[in-house]
Amino acid sequence: MKSKKFYAGILSTLLASSLVLGGCASSSSSEKEDSGDKVTVDVFQFKVEFKKQFEDLVKKYEDENPDVDINVKTVGGGNDYGASLKSAFSAGDEPDIFNVGGPSDVEDYREWLADLSETKSASAALEGTLDSVKEGEEVLGLPFNQEGYGYIYNKKVFKDAGIDPATLKTYEDLEKAVKTLDSKKKELGLDAVFALAAKETWVIGNHLANVYMAPDFNHSVLEAFNAKSAPFTKSEELKRMLDLQAKYSVQPVLSLDYSQQVEQLFSLGKVAMIQQGNWTYNSILDIDPEHAEKNIGMIPIPVEGFEGKLPVGVPMYWAVNKKSDEKVVQASKDFLDWMYTSDAGKTAVMEDFKFIPAYEGYDTAKIADPLSQEIYKYSSEGNTIGWVFLGSPIGWQEEVLAVNMQKYLSGESSWEEAIKTAQESWEKSRK
């Protein structure tokens, strides 16, 4: 994301300040009913990295179901999906299908969430993937996929520098490798070792912070959701990892966005490593197919006591607006079921979206890209760290924690002040 989702989703070439829009604006239920015999479904989704592939699948569904029109609006990357979604609801421009990131979002949008427990997709969801969107017997969201993240690295650069990524287990191991890469960056053709996209609040506030917060909540998103405070027992570990990335990154980190990080720097071989996830694969593939297919790997972010574990989770969930017209609600459920359970949908999920499926009935041997293969391997072996950031108070990770981390990076705040402010905000939100 967030999920998160997380999550979130990461990417066609765009500036982080751009707003990616597809299709038409939402229309009211009455307007939808006026469009002849057709049912119109408005989708508002966050995952910009599969925007084109998703729209292609929607077109295929419309061809097979001429009585349904699906309008897709995508907001993500450098734009705040959560804030944009709230604005849409506040303006009365409510989508029929939208995204929620976990228990906090479920609580926030509860009055709009349709029960999806009777859908084929809910029945096929893998064990544990629905836990954060369940309320009693009701299922209030359907998982996008499984995702994981860590340090994506350039295999050729590591080899040329004499570094074996398999040996980078601890922070000390990583720090030594980073210094080696930095000392050889001219001969390796690097601008820097890292590209830290600290402009993106989700990169530092969601993902980086998560690996050091998860142990405090036993890697459980629900435990984080019910927690009255954020202990931050690994605050100093988080600080030194942020410092390491920032010191050896392309500068200035606070103006570095996702598009620059992934597309302009890592995909073109200008940096050795980036902190990102498997959602980046399509973007890297679009820019340099050979680089994507043969030259990239992933290693875990070192956490003391949890070395060799990757954070893996569901980045975001599909939700259906129960206040939409009854026919629209049913059409929304039918489309989501088709996407995850039909042969055509499964093919798109695996081959076009490059997703790690969160549902049964998929041939996981067909997981094509090296990043997803690596994540699936860690997941199947149980070597994972939970995505607890989806259980934090609404907006806390990005609007509070990340903003204070940015203030620390800019010198406006000490690390102690940044963490204390974030902890106080968490406690206030949970009173």
Secondary structure, 3 states (H helix, E strand, C coil): CCHHHHCCCCCCCCCCCCCCCCCCCCCCHHHHHCCCCCEEEEEEECCHHHHHHHHHHHHHHHHHCCCEEEEEEECCCCCCHHHHHHHHHHCCCCCCEEEECCHHHHHHCHHHECCCCCCHHHHHECCCCCHHHEECCEECCEECCEEEEEEEEEHHHHHHCCCCHHHCCCHHHHHHHHHHHHHCHHHHCCCEEECCCCCCHHHHHHHHHHHHHHHHHCCCHHHHHHCCCCCCCCHHHHHHHHHHHHHCECCCHHHCCHHHHHHHHHCCCCEEEEEEEHHHHHHHHHHCHHHHHHCEEEECCCCCCCCCCEEEECCCEEEEECCCCHHHHHHHHHHHHHHHHCHHHHHHHHHHCCCECCECCCCHHHCCCHHHHHHHHHHHCCCEECCHHHHCCCCHHHHHHHHHHHHHHHCCCCHHHHHHHHHHHHHHHCC
